[in-house]
């Protein structure tokens, strides 16, 4: 029963838990982004990158869940079929120069993926990570405490672009329809704010500015 590295394993598990907590909080803040929602394919990603500030082009990243990553693999198979790593392992490391990271912290019922600039989320840390332990010699019990005082917040919501799952019964609009000005709120749809379902475009005083990849028509 004597494990000489038991405490080391416990500290490692504690560190992993603290890192996972940071990721969950970052994803929670990414959901507050105000960027347009588009289809998760090469064209949609390129359109999203074009919406980002030019000075941030080297500091962007794509964060997605495993199902979204699989969708990217399928959608980009023709573009990547001559890349050895993709042919051998299905590996997609970057798209349009933006690195891809996969995380279980993104719920499959929520937005599939986020394109964001590093400056969109800020971690305000009061002090470094503190680790303490106490020993109950009588019961031979060691308790380890980890303390991390920080606040993770979205500091620029305009630098987050959300991608959502699009129902199979809808088709993304690549060009503005001729009747857009009069029928945008009756015949066309958009993804809701949570990225979970399609909804009709709310009627306003005038038609919203059309953007390819943001709006959809319902299949007959």
Residue pairs with C-beta under 8 A, 6 or more apart in sequence:
3 9
7 133
7 142
7 144
10 142
10 144
11 131
11 144
14 131
14 144
14 146
15 146
17 146
18 129
18 146
18 148
20 105
22 123
22 150
22 152
23 103
23 105
24 105
25 152
26 105
26 121
26 152
27 63
27 103
27 105
27 106
27 114
29 121
29 152
29 153
29 154
30 63
30 114
30 116
30 120
30 121
30 154
30 160
30 162
31 110
31 111
31 162
32 154
32 157
32 160
33 114
33 116
33 120
33 154
33 157
33 158
33 159
33 160
33 161
33 162
34 157
34 158
34 160
35 48
35 51
35 115
35 157
35 158
35 159
35 160
35 161
35 162
36 48
36 51
36 161
36 211
36 213
36 214
37 111
37 161
37 162
37 163
37 164
37 190
37 191
37 195
37 214
38 44
38 47
38 48
38 161
38 163
38 172
38 213
38 214
39 163
39 166
39 172
39 213
40 64
40 68
40 71
40 72
40 75
40 112
40 113
40 163
40 164
41 71
41 72
41 75
41 76
42 75
42 76
42 79
42 95
42 96
43 213
44 163
44 213
45 62
45 95
45 96
45 98
45 115
45 163
46 96
47 211
47 212
47 213
48 115
48 161
48 163
49 57
49 60
49 96
49 98
49 115
51 161
52 60
52 115
52 117
52 159
52 161
53 117
53 159
56 117
56 118
56 119
56 159
57 97
59 117
59 118
59 119
60 98
60 115
60 116
60 117
60 118
61 98
61 99
61 100
61 101
61 115
61 116
61 118
62 95
62 98
62 99
62 100
62 101
62 113
62 114
62 115
63 101
63 102
63 103
63 106
63 113
63 114
63 116
64 72
64 100
64 101
64 102
64 103
64 106
64 112
64 113
64 114
64 163
65 102
65 103
65 104
65 106
65 107
65 108
65 112
65 113
66 102
66 104
67 108
67 112
68 106
68 112
68 113
68 163
69 92
69 100
69 102
71 112
72 92
72 95
72 100
73 86
73 90
73 92
76 92
76 95
77 86
80 86
80 92
81 87
85 91
85 93
86 92
92 100
93 99
93 100
94 100
98 115
106 112
106 113
106 114
109 196
110 194
110 195
110 196
111 162
111 163
111 164
111 194
111 195
112 163
112 164
112 165
112 195
113 162
113 163
114 160
114 161
114 162
114 163
115 160
115 161
115 163
116 159
116 160
116 161
117 156
117 159
117 160
119 155
119 156
119 159
120 154
120 155
120 156
120 157
120 159
120 160
121 152
121 153
121 154
121 155
122 152
122 153
122 154
122 155
123 150
123 151
123 152
124 150
124 151
124 152
124 153
125 148
125 149
125 150
126 149
126 150
127 149
129 146
129 147
129 148
130 145
130 146
130 147
130 148
131 144
131 145
131 146
131 147
132 144
132 145
132 147
133 142
133 143
133 144
133 145
134 142
134 143
134 145
135 141
135 142
135 143
136 142
136 143
154 160
162 195
163 195
164 191
164 195
164 196
165 195
165 196
166 172
166 191
166 198
166 216
167 197
167 198
169 218
169 219
170 189
170 198
170 216
170 217
170 218
170 219
171 216
171 217
171 219
172 212
172 213
172 215
172 216
173 188
173 210
173 212
173 213
173 214
173 215
173 216
173 217
174 212
174 213
175 212
176 210
177 183
177 187
177 188
177 217
179 187
180 188
180 207
180 210
181 206
181 207
182 207
184 201
184 207
184 208
184 215
185 200
185 201
185 202
185 203
185 204
186 200
187 217
187 218
188 200
188 201
188 215
188 216
188 217
189 198
189 199
189 200
189 201
189 215
189 216
189 217
189 218
190 198
190 199
190 200
190 201
190 214
190 215
190 216
191 197
191 198
191 199
191 216
192 198
192 199
198 216
198 218
201 208
201 215
